């Protein structure tokens, strides 16, 4: 409390000195006076008031001595040097503490999106052929184009183009027809940018049904093409 009181009193005294104190516009005091002003502009009166007060006190003391009849060059030079030293210290501490730039928060890197999982089987549901033929219908094209995009997004995988039929017709005929349909799909994929070395076509005929062959709906599900991922 006592220290705060003395500091407040010193500040009031320095303010009064500025208005009515000794003339500090002396060439020998230029360096000290300019450094005190530099520290003040930097904020030393708020950041390091004690050091700034000492600098001002030494400056006014030196100014008073320079105007005295009994001139003491060594003492006056030392007072001016002290004023300059305190002002420099006040400025440096203000710069290193109060005016220290705040650290800029580093932006957190955005996490890389997780790769889309590749299924074991790419179902080409919607791929259709002309009756008893391996010719693709126009309704098949959107499904096949999506398959092309998926294979291009995953260039490391290899696939088996597997085609199946329903149970109507002879087994040998269905096996041959499914093989032609598998090759027809593979040719479409190759034509649209998928390397043939990544694929092999195979017909499975009426084997491995996934629905009841005794209903129209079931037979439609069994007539299918799949891309089995081989990696």
N, C-alpha and C positions, 0 to 999 in steps of 0.2 A: 504494500500500500504506500509506504514511504517513498519507494522508488518511482511508483507511478505519479505520485504528487510532485516529486522533483522534476520528472520528465515533462509533466504538464507545465510546470512553472518555467522550465527552460525553454519550451516551445513558445510560450507566451512572451518571454523575454526576447527571443530571436525575432518574433514578428514585430515587436516594438522597435527593435534595432534596425529592422529594414526600413521602417518609416522615419526614425529619428536618430539612428545610431551613427557611428563614425563613417566617413566616406570610404567605401571599399574600392572605388574606381581609381586604383593605384596600379601602375603598370607591373610592379613587383608581385601583385596579388592576382594578376590576370588568370594564371593557370588554375589556382585554387578556386577562384570565383567561377570560372567556366565549368570546372568539374563539379562543383556544388550544384550549379544549375542543371547540368546534365543528369546528375543523380536525382534531383528533384523531379525532373520531367519523366524519369524512369519509374518514379513512384517510391523513392527512398523514404519520404516523410511518413508514408504508411507502412512500408515494409521493414525498414531499418531506421526507425526514428532516432534511436539513441546515437548511432554513428553519424547520421545526418546532423543532429544537434551539436555533436562535438566538432564537426567540420565547420559549421556556421560559427560556433563560439570561437574557435581558433582564428577564423577569418576576421571576425570583428576585433578580437584581441590584437591581431597583427595590424589591422587598419588603425586602431587606436595608438599603437606604439609608433607607427610610421608618422603619425601627426604630432607626436610628443616633441617637446624641445630637446629633451635628452635622448638623442638618437643612438640606438644600440644595434648596429647592422647584423651581428651574429644572432642575437636574440630574435630580431624581426624576421630574418631569413628562416630560422627554425620554426617560428610560429606559422609562417606561410607554408613551409614544407609539411608541417603537421596538419594544417587545414586541407592541403591537397591530398595527403595520405588518407585521412579519414573519409574525405569525399570519394576517393577511388574505391575504398573498401565498401562504403555504403552502396556505390553504384554496382560493384561486382556482386555483392551479396543479393542485391535486389534482382539482378539479372539471373542469378543462379537459383533463386528460391521463388520469389513472387512472380517473376516473368518467365519462369521455366516453361517451355512449351509442353502442353499436355500430350501424353502419348496418344497416337492415333490407333484406335482399335482396329486390329487386322480383321478383314472380312473372312468369315469361315468359308472354306471352299465348299462348293456345292457337291453333295455326294453323287457319285456316278450312278446313273439309273441301273437297276439290276437287269441283266439280260433276260429277255423273254424266254421262258422255258420252252423247249422244243418237245412236242409230244412224241410218243413212240410210233404213233400212226397218224398220218394226215388224211383224214376222211374226205374224199372228193364227192361227198353227197351232192347230188344235183347233176353230175355228169351223166349224160344220156346218149344213146346210140340209136341209129335207125334200126327198125325191126330186123332181126337176123342179120345184122351188119355191124361192121366196126367203124362206120362213118359217124363222126361226132355230130350232134345237133347243135344249133346255135345257142340253145339254153345252157349248154355245157361251158361256154366260153368264159363267163364271169368266174365260175368256180376254178377253172384251169388257170386263169390269169392270177387269181389269188394264190394258187399253189406256186406259180412262177415267182411271185414276190416273196413268198415264204422261203423258198429255196435260195433266192439271191441274198436274203438277209442272213442266211446260215450257210455260207459257202463251204463249210467243212464237212457237212453231212452228205451221206450217200443214201439212196433210196432204192427200194424195190417197188416197181409199179405193178401192183397185184390186181388182177381183174377176176370177177366171179360172175356166174350166171345163176338163174334159178334152176329148178329140177326138171323143167319141161324139155323134151327132146332127148336124144341119145347122149350117153355120157361122153363118148368120143367127140361127138359134134360140139357139145358144150365146152369141152376142154380146148378144142381148136379155136372156137369162137372167142373164148375168153383170152386166149393168147394173142389173137389179132387185136382185140380191144385194148389190151395192155400195151401193145406196140403202138397203136394209134395215139394213145395218151402220151407215151414217151416221145413220139415224134413231134407232137405239139409242144411239149416242154423244151425239146431240143431246138426247135424252130424259134422259140422265144427266149433263147439265151442261156439255157441250162446245159452244161457240158454233158454229152452222152456218157462220158466215162464215170459220171457220178450216179448213173442209173442202170438198172437192168429190168427188163419186162418179163413177167411170168403170168400165165393163165392158170387158174385153179378150178375152172369149170364150175360144177355144182357142189364142190366140196366146201366144207366150213360154212354152212348156212347160219345166218344170224336171226332168222325169223322163220315162221311156219310157211312151208312151200304149198300148203293146201289152200291158202287165201291169196287174193290178188295183192293185198297190202304186204303180206309177207314175202311174196315172190318179188315185188318191187324193191324191197329192202335187200334181198339177196343178190339182185343184179346191181353190183356196185364195183367201184374202183377205189383202191387205197394206196397210199404211199407209205410203205413200211420203212421206218428209219433204220439204216444199217450202221451209220457212223463209220 
